[in-house]
Amino acid sequence: MNVQLPSPRPFGVSSEEAIELCREWMIYLGAADAVVASGMTRESCDIYSSGFLAWVDNSRGNLDIDVVEKAAGLAAADGRQPLIFLRGGVRPVARERADALGVALLNYRERDSSLDGRSRRGREVVATGLGGQ
């Protein structure tokens, strides 16, 4: 299956559009079964696949440690790996905690369709994909 890189969104994205963009990134990285959560599932995560739970933070602020710990806990309880897509920065303590817990922090830029890893696991994901899970 030939999966295309997500297309740039030169005019930016709303919160819902950011979730769809990040679903496209998950598919591009190897989670072909990624879907946007709906209903009660949306209270737990924004996107899910057979191997991953993902959250999308479309704010311009810095990601804090509580989001990282919540994602790690929910994903571990569900037997999946946690991904956090973010638009803004990451507080150093949140990055350290993400590294310790194996949470992939992925910084997306919708205008030029680029993705950067902001944690150790995030850099691995960008470099090698999601491992076909």
C-alpha positions in Angstrom: 0.0 0.0 0.0 1.4 3.3 -1.0 0.5 5.9 1.6 0.9 9.6 0.8 2.4 12.2 3.1 -0.4 14.3 4.7 -1.0 17.4 2.5 -0.1 20.8 3.8 -2.8 23.0 5.3 -1.5 26.5 4.4 -4.4 28.2 6.2 -4.0 26.3 9.5 -6.4 23.9 11.1 -9.2 23.9 13.7 -9.1 21.4 16.5 -11.2 18.9 14.6 -9.0 19.4 11.5 -5.9 18.9 13.6 -7.3 15.5 14.7 -7.9 14.4 11.1 -4.4 15.6 10.1 -2.8 13.6 12.9 -4.9 10.5 11.9 -3.4 10.9 8.5 0.1 11.1 10.1 -0.6 7.9 12.0 -1.6 6.1 8.7 1.5 7.5 7.0 3.7 6.2 9.8 2.2 2.7 9.6 -1.0 2.6 11.7 -3.2 1.9 8.7 -6.2 1.2 10.9 -6.2 4.6 12.7 -9.6 6.1 13.2 -10.9 9.3 14.9 -12.6 8.4 18.2 -16.2 9.3 18.6 -18.9 9.0 21.3 -17.7 7.8 24.7 -14.3 6.8 23.3 -13.6 10.5 22.7 -13.4 11.0 26.4 -10.3 8.7 26.5 -8.4 9.6 23.3 -8.7 11.5 20.0 -7.5 8.7 17.7 -7.0 5.0 18.1 -5.7 2.0 16.2 -5.0 -1.6 17.1 -1.6 -0.7 18.6 -1.9 3.0 19.6 -3.9 5.6 21.4 -3.3 9.1 20.4 -4.1 12.6 21.7 -4.0 15.8 19.8 -3.1 19.1 21.5 -3.8 21.9 19.0 -3.0 24.7 21.4 0.1 26.9 21.1 1.0 26.5 24.8 3.5 24.2 26.3 2.5 20.6 27.0 2.6 19.8 30.7 3.4 16.6 32.6 -0.2 15.8 33.5 -1.1 15.1 29.9 1.9 12.8 29.5 1.1 10.9 32.6 -2.6 10.5 31.7 -1.7 9.3 28.2 0.8 6.8 29.5 -1.6 5.4 32.1 -4.6 5.0 29.7 -2.5 3.4 27.0 -0.8 1.0 29.4 -4.2 0.0 30.9 -5.4 -0.7 27.3 -2.3 -2.5 26.1 -1.5 0.1 23.4 1.3 2.6 22.9 0.7 6.3 23.6 1.2 9.1 21.1 0.7 12.8 21.7 0.6 15.1 18.7 1.2 18.7 19.6 1.4 22.0 18.0 3.1 24.0 20.7 6.1 23.4 22.9 6.9 20.9 25.6 7.9 21.8 29.2 11.2 20.1 30.0 9.7 18.1 32.9 7.0 16.8 30.5 9.7 15.7 28.0 11.7 14.0 30.7 8.6 12.2 31.9 7.6 11.2 28.3 11.1 9.7 27.9 10.8 7.8 31.1 7.3 6.4 30.2 8.0 5.8 26.5 5.4 8.3 25.3 5.9 9.6 21.7 5.7 13.3 21.6 5.2 14.4 18.0 5.2 18.1 17.0 3.2 18.7 13.8 3.2 21.7 11.6 0.2 21.8 9.4 1.3 24.6 7.1 4.2 22.7 5.7 3.1 19.2 6.6 6.1 18.3 8.7 6.5 16.2 11.9 9.2 16.2 14.5 9.8 14.0 17.5 10.0 15.9 20.8 10.7 12.9 23.0 13.0 9.9 22.6 10.1 7.7 21.4 8.8 10.5 19.2 12.1 10.8 17.4 12.1 7.0 16.9 8.6 7.1 15.4 9.5 9.9 13.0 12.7 8.1 11.9 11.3 4.5 11.6 7.5 4.7 11.7 5.1 2.9 14.0 6.4 -0.6 13.3 3.4 -1.7 11.3 1.2 -1.9 14.4 
